[in-house]
């Protein structure tokens, strides 16, 4: 009886998707030369995905609605990241005050309890007078 012979693993030489260097592997699915390249690539992809998801978020739509209501984008001209985060906190607390998640659970009609600034009148800031 012959002893069993083992086949040598087939080596592939794919190109790393991040650093574009060729590397040897016996794996059929390897796309990166090492773990640091893989995590860097995935972090970049996650960052791009988060930015694209942010543009379709309810908060971004609310910013767009307020700019349309004001008739100009100049209302956001002097905003930095800290002020935008503070504005998001105001938006989130307004949603909580209005029972945003609760309406679906209880089947109630949409309602508004809180108003940050009046839409029309002399006390309004940053909106067109109609």
Backbone as CSV, one residue per row, in Angstrom:
resi,resn,N_x,N_y,N_z,CA_x,CA_y,CA_z,C_x,C_y,C_z
1,UNK,0.835,-1.165,0.000,0.000,0.000,0.000,0.888,1.239,0.000
2,UNK,0.521,2.221,-0.828,1.319,3.431,-0.948,0.974,4.403,0.167
3,UNK,1.967,5.110,0.685,1.646,6.144,1.675,0.947,7.330,0.985
4,UNK,0.047,7.938,1.714,-0.708,9.078,1.165,0.224,10.267,0.973
5,UNK,0.106,10.893,-0.156,0.917,12.081,-0.412,0.032,13.317,-0.239
6,UNK,0.618,14.320,0.342,-0.152,15.553,0.546,0.145,16.520,-0.592
7,UNK,-0.898,17.197,-1.023,-0.733,18.195,-2.069,-0.262,19.491,-1.441
8,UNK,0.624,20.141,-2.109,1.057,21.454,-1.636,-0.074,22.447,-1.900
9,UNK,-0.291,23.321,-0.944,-1.353,24.309,-1.090,-1.029,25.245,-2.251
10,UNK,-2.047,25.542,-3.009,-1.864,26.437,-4.148,-1.726,27.858,-3.620
11,UNK,-0.687,28.525,-4.042,-0.446,29.901,-3.593,-0.991,30.867,-4.637
12,UNK,-1.720,31.837,-4.176,-2.197,32.912,-5.053,-1.374,34.157,-4.770
13,UNK,-1.361,35.081,-5.698,-0.665,36.349,-5.499,-1.594,37.510,-5.860
14,UNK,-2.608,37.745,-5.024,-3.502,38.874,-5.299,-2.853,40.194,-4.895
15,UNK,-3.492,41.290,-5.278,-3.026,42.628,-4.924,-3.872,43.146,-3.772
16,UNK,-3.219,43.692,-2.773,-3.914,44.253,-1.611,-4.778,45.432,-2.074
17,UNK,-6.029,45.476,-1.629,-6.943,46.529,-2.067,-6.591,47.892,-1.489
18,UNK,-5.842,47.928,-0.389,-5.504,49.217,0.215,-4.148,49.731,-0.263
19,UNK,-3.100,48.945,-0.042,-1.749,49.435,-0.355,-1.291,49.063,-1.761
20,UNK,-2.070,48.273,-2.479,-1.799,47.889,-3.874,-0.523,47.071,-4.051
21,UNK,-0.058,46.409,-2.987,1.114,45.540,-3.088,0.636,44.109,-3.308
22,UNK,1.428,43.343,-4.027,1.098,41.931,-4.230,1.582,41.132,-3.028
23,UNK,0.810,40.115,-2.667,1.178,39.265,-1.537,0.796,37.832,-1.863
24,UNK,1.429,36.898,-1.156,1.156,35.475,-1.361,0.214,34.974,-0.283
25,UNK,-0.725,34.142,-0.723,-1.657,33.547,0.227,-2.176,32.234,-0.332
26,UNK,-2.596,31.367,0.563,-3.230,30.128,0.126,-4.750,30.233,0.259
27,UNK,-5.215,31.337,0.784,-6.651,31.550,0.947,-7.284,31.966,-0.378
28,UNK,-8.493,31.481,-0.629,-9.191,31.844,-1.855,-9.826,33.225,-1.759
29,UNK,-10.067,33.696,-0.536,-10.828,34.935,-0.366,-10.011,36.108,0.159
30,UNK,-8.726,35.939,0.393,-7.913,37.017,0.967,-7.838,38.201,0.008
31,UNK,-8.107,39.398,0.533,-8.080,40.613,-0.283,-7.038,41.611,0.211
32,UNK,-6.509,41.373,1.423,-5.581,42.322,2.030,-4.328,41.584,2.467
33,UNK,-3.208,42.310,2.462,-1.938,41.669,2.789,-1.792,41.415,4.291
34,UNK,-2.404,42.231,5.144,-2.332,42.006,6.593,-3.558,42.623,7.268
35,UNK,-3.658,42.438,8.567,-4.847,42.910,9.288,-4.916,44.426,9.370
36,UNK,-3.776,45.101,9.406,-3.832,46.563,9.492,-4.397,47.156,8.200
37,UNK,-4.053,46.580,7.054,-4.635,47.045,5.792,-6.139,46.776,5.765
38,UNK,-6.544,45.614,6.253,-7.966,45.267,6.256,-8.764,46.212,7.142
39,UNK,-8.265,46.489,8.359,-9.013,47.371,9.259,-9.019,48.807,8.748
40,UNK,-7.920,49.265,8.164,-7.886,50.621,7.598,-8.892,50.760,6.459
41,UNK,-8.938,49.773,5.585,-9.875,49.801,4.461,-11.312,49.798,4.962
42,UNK,-11.613,48.941,5.936,-12.978,48.866,6.470,-13.363,50.146,7.194
43,UNK,-12.417,50.775,7.903,-12.710,52.039,8.583,-13.032,53.138,7.576
44,UNK,-12.280,53.189,6.476,-12.560,54.191,5.442,-13.931,53.945,4.822
45,UNK,-14.242,52.691,4.539,-15.540,52.359,3.946,-16.672,52.708,4.906
46,UNK,-16.473,52.448,6.199,-17.492,52.767,7.198,-17.710,54.277,7.270
47,UNK,-16.625,55.046,7.198,-16.721,56.508,7.257,-17.521,57.044,6.063
48,UNK,-17.244,56.538,4.879,-17.979,56.967,3.685,-19.449,56.592,3.815
49,UNK,-19.731,55.402,4.319,-21.112,54.947,4.479,-21.849,55.807,5.499
50,UNK,-21.182,56.182,6.595,-21.822,57.022,7.604,-22.144,58.399,7.054
51,UNK,-21.254,58.950,6.240,-21.517,60.264,5.645,-22.686,60.178,4.674
52,UNK,-22.735,59.128,3.862,-23.844,59.018,2.913,-25.158,58.755,3.637
53,UNK,-25.119,58.029,4.744,-26.342,57.800,5.515,-26.791,59.067,6.222
54,UNK,-25.851,59.923,6.605,-26.205,61.153,7.316,-27.024,62.079,6.431
55,UNK,-26.752,62.090,5.134,-27.479,63.000,4.251,-28.929,62.593,4.058
56,UNK,-29.284,61.375,4.419,-30.674,60.939,4.307,-31.316,60.748,5.675
57,UNK,-30.720,61.316,6.710,-31.263,61.170,8.057,-32.387,62.176,8.291
58,UNK,-33.289,61.900,9.218,-34.361,62.852,9.535,-33.828,64.202,10.003
59,UNK,-32.704,64.222,10.716,-32.129,65.485,11.173,-31.673,66.330,9.987
60,UNK,-31.052,65.704,8.990,-30.616,66.451,7.809,-31.822,66.993,7.055
61,UNK,-32.880,66.202,6.962,-34.101,66.687,6.312,-34.699,67.858,7.083
62,UNK,-34.604,67.820,8.399,-35.101,68.942,9.203,-34.269,70.196,8.943
63,UNK,-32.951,70.051,8.831,-32.108,71.200,8.487,-32.507,71.773,7.126
64,UNK,-32.784,70.897,6.173,-33.195,71.358,4.846,-34.547,72.062,4.913
65,UNK,-35.488,71.515,5.699,-36.804,72.153,5.847,-36.675,73.546,6.437
66,UNK,-35.810,73.688,7.447,-35.643,74.996,8.080,-34.989,75.990,7.120
67,UNK,-34.070,75.524,6.289,-33.448,76.417,5.302,-34.468,76.840,4.250
68,UNK,-35.333,75.938,3.843,-36.389,76.278,2.887,-37.357,77.266,3.519
69,UNK,-37.700,77.019,4.769,-38.615,77.919,5.473,-38.020,79.315,5.607
70,UNK,-36.716,79.388,5.889,-36.047,80.678,6.022,-35.790,81.323,4.662
71,UNK,-35.780,80.519,3.618,-35.546,81.042,2.288,-34.083,81.246,1.958
72,UNK,-33.187,80.765,2.808,-31.753,80.947,2.562,-30.948,79.907,3.336
73,UNK,-29.759,79.616,2.821,-28.837,78.730,3.536,-27.942,79.510,4.485
74,UNK,-28.050,80.818,4.472,-27.200,81.665,5.303,-27.427,81.427,6.795
75,UNK,-28.534,80.808,7.169,-28.784,80.558,8.594,-27.781,79.569,9.175
76,UNK,-27.130,78.775,8.325,-26.142,77.798,8.797,-24.712,78.250,8.518
77,UNK,-24.510,79.483,8.112,-23.202,79.955,7.666,-22.139,79.894,8.762
78,UNK,-22.465,80.274,9.977,-21.461,80.362,11.043,-21.450,79.136,11.959
79,UNK,-22.059,78.042,11.552,-22.120,76.860,12.403,-20.801,76.099,12.350
80,UNK,-20.324,75.686,13.521,-19.193,74.771,13.568,-19.718,73.435,14.104
81,UNK,-18.838,72.470,14.300,-19.279,71.139,14.698,-19.964,71.152,16.057
82,UNK,-19.431,71.901,16.996,-19.997,71.942,18.343,-21.409,72.530,18.315
83,UNK,-21.611,73.577,17.543,-22.938,74.180,17.453,-23.913,73.257,16.731
84,UNK,-23.436,72.528,15.742,-24.293,71.585,15.039,-24.704,70.444,15.965
85,UNK,-23.781,69.987,16.818,-24.121,68.954,17.792,-25.138,69.475,18.801
86,UNK,-24.991,70.739,19.220,-25.960,71.333,20.140,-27.327,71.445,19.471
87,UNK,-27.351,71.791,18.190,-28.613,71.862,17.456,-29.247,70.483,17.346
88,UNK,-28.419,69.453,17.151,-28.954,68.092,17.115,-29.559,67.718,18.460
89,UNK,-28.911,68.122,19.562,-29.468,67.843,20.888,-30.830,68.501,21.055
90,UNK,-30.978,69.732,20.557,-32.278,70.415,20.615,-33.298,69.653,19.773
91,UNK,-32.889,69.227,18.576,-33.777,68.466,17.692,-34.209,67.158,18.357
92,UNK,-33.254,66.450,18.956,-33.566,65.169,19.592,-34.495,65.359,20.785
93,UNK,-34.256,66.395,21.594,-35.137,66.624,22.743,-36.525,67.040,22.276
94,UNK,-36.620,67.799,21.193,-37.920,68.174,20.629,-38.667,66.923,20.173
95,UNK,-37.959,65.989,19.549,-38.597,64.747,19.116,-39.104,63.943,20.309
96,UNK,-38.299,63.903,21.385,-38.735,63.188,22.586,-39.948,63.860,23.213
97,UNK,-39.929,65.206,23.282,-41.045,65.945,23.884,-42.336,65.730,23.103
98,UNK,-42.206,65.582,21.801,-43.383,65.370,20.962,-43.800,63.907,20.917
99,UNK,-43.117,63.052,21.666,-43.482,61.639,21.713,-43.223,60.925,20.405
100,UNK,-42.102,61.237,19.761,-41.837,60.729,18.423,-41.909,59.206,18.337
101,UNK,-41.311,58.464,19.209,-41.345,57.008,19.123,-42.635,56.421,19.660
102,UNK,-43.352,57.188,20.459,-44.541,56.670,21.123,-45.773,56.675,20.237
103,UNK,-45.830,57.547,19.255,-47.031,57.653,18.424,-47.297,56.362,17.678
104,UNK,-46.260,55.719,17.194,-46.454,54.476,16.457,-46.942,53.367,17.383
105,UNK,-46.411,53.342,18.582,-46.791,52.291,19.521,-48.252,52.412,19.939
106,UNK,-48.701,53.650,20.183,-50.052,53.857,20.697,-51.060,54.179,19.607
107,UNK,-50.616,54.336,18.371,-51.529,54.604,17.272,-52.158,55.987,17.326
108,UNK,-51.497,56.930,17.982,-52.058,58.273,18.092,-51.731,59.088,16.849
109,UNK,-52.515,60.128,16.637,-52.284,61.024,15.509,-51.046,61.880,15.779
110,UNK,-50.373,62.344,14.734,-49.213,63.224,14.933,-49.609,64.517,15.641
111,UNK,-48.761,64.974,16.518,-49.037,66.210,17.246,-47.737,66.930,17.519
112,UNK,-47.832,68.210,17.820,-46.672,69.036,18.136,-46.907,69.698,19.477
113,UNK,-45.993,69.517,20.404,-46.100,70.165,21.702,-45.111,71.306,21.857
114,UNK,-43.956,71.168,21.245,-42.913,72.168,21.470,-42.639,72.962,20.205
115,UNK,-42.387,74.243,20.381,-42.002,75.121,19.280,-40.761,75.873,19.725
116,UNK,-39.743,75.872,18.890,-38.494,76.536,19.244,-38.584,78.024,18.947
117,UNK,-39.150,78.396,17.816,-39.310,79.805,17.449,-40.573,79.924,16.605
118,UNK,-41.275,81.034,16.713,-42.480,81.198,15.903,-42.130,81.306,14.421
119,UNK,-43.033,80.846,13.585,-42.801,80.885,12.152,-42.994,82.295,11.615
120,UNK,-44.010,82.980,12.085,-44.298,84.330,11.607,-44.370,85.282,12.785
121,UNK,-44.176,86.551,12.501,-44.331,87.563,13.532,-43.059,88.342,13.747
122,UNK,-43.133,89.288,14.658,-41.989,90.159,14.911,-40.928,89.480,15.772
123,UNK,-41.289,88.438,16.500,-40.338,87.776,17.386,-39.531,86.693,16.673
124,UNK,-39.786,86.499,15.386,-39.085,85.427,14.687,-37.699,85.892,14.248
125,UNK,-36.771,84.952,14.210,-35.385,85.245,13.853,-35.002,84.354,12.680
126,UNK,-34.420,84.937,11.657,-33.875,84.153,10.549,-34.897,83.609,9.584
127,UNK,-36.136,84.071,9.643,-37.130,83.605,8.692,-37.650,84.784,7.890
128,UNK,-38.152,84.483,6.714,-38.708,85.514,5.851,-40.014,86.026,6.431
129,UNK,-40.204,87.305,6.408,-41.480,87.890,6.818,-42.444,87.782,5.646
130,UNK,-43.593,87.235,5.886,-44.564,87.039,4.792,-45.753,87.930,4.971
